[in-house]
Amino acid sequence: MLISVIVPVYNAGVYLEKCVNSILDQTFTDFELLLVDDGSTDSSGKLCDEFAAKDPRVKVIHQTNAGSSAARNAGIKASAGSFLSFVDSDDWVDPDFLERLSEPVLRSAEAGEKVDYIVQIGRDETDGEGNTLPDICIPPDKPTMISGKDFLKTLLLHEGDCSMCTKLVSRDLFKAREFPEGKLNEDFKVLIYMLLDCKGVLSLPGHKYHVFYKPESNTRKTDKNRFSRVFKDCVDNADEAEQMVRCIYPDLKPVAVRFGLFQRMQYLLHIPISKMCRDYEGYPECVKYVRQHLPAGLFSRYLTCKNKF
């Protein structure tokens, strides 16, 4: 069983060494590491080459800057593993990260069973001062198999983890599928369709993946006049999820509407006042959707009183 670990690298600076070393120090050894230098303008590309020169498990791809999704897609095409794992270049993992993720897969293979599920383990988030922030998603106390439909519901309730970085995925689930390039929150879009093609998600206890909270990242707002496109991409994903639910899981429609309202309120709460105009992409559509679904939102049992307010 070979696992391909894919790390998109763009101006990773001081974070890259910790990230790569945490992967190379894994107790599970049957893996390759693909570092995809996405047109870095700092020393990241050179550092990637240095890692490759020291360890034969490391492969480096240099490409013109095209974004994280394009870097991941390039890594997938160049990989040889039967299973894929993704790590962001400013994060790090525990030494038994791959071992824990691979254990159920190996057991299934030894029993002659088809591995038609995704394996997931918990993550935590650390700020610049080393403080652990509140859990984004709470991992279970014991290994728990969650059906594709039920896992989709957790995502729509903001209880599940849509990050591909916490998961081990069969290569088969990426056949004729790739990360949408030029988009943010790309993991969500890929994952909701994968859930249609597999048994579900095996969620494992514990926190083995560690996210470093960078205020300057794509999803963090540091300038009051800056409006990240991630909020529009999240709204687009909500629309896609609602369409899927309408066609396949109609009983989840109230949850999908709740998700659509929540994502639009995030958009509206973050958009600068200067951009609140009829000709700004997505703004009038967001306002229209919230107005049309106001009664559904006010009477939704899936929204808190604070959400409704």
Protein Blocks (a to p, Z undefined) as FASTA:
>chain_A
ZZddddddehkljmmmmmmmmmmmpfblbbcdddddehiablmlmmmmmmmmmpmkbccd
ddddebjklmmmmmmmmpmbfbdcdddfkbccdfklmmmmmmmmmmmmmnopacfbdcdd
ddddddfkopacddfbdcdfbdcdddfklmmmmmmnopacfbfklpccdfklmgoiacde
hiahklmmmmmmmmmmpgbdcddedjfbdcdddfkbmkbcfbfkbccfklmmmmmmmmmm
mmmmmmmmmmlmmmmmmmmmmmmmmmmmmpcfklmcfklghklmmmmmmmmmmmmmmmpc
kbcfklmZZ
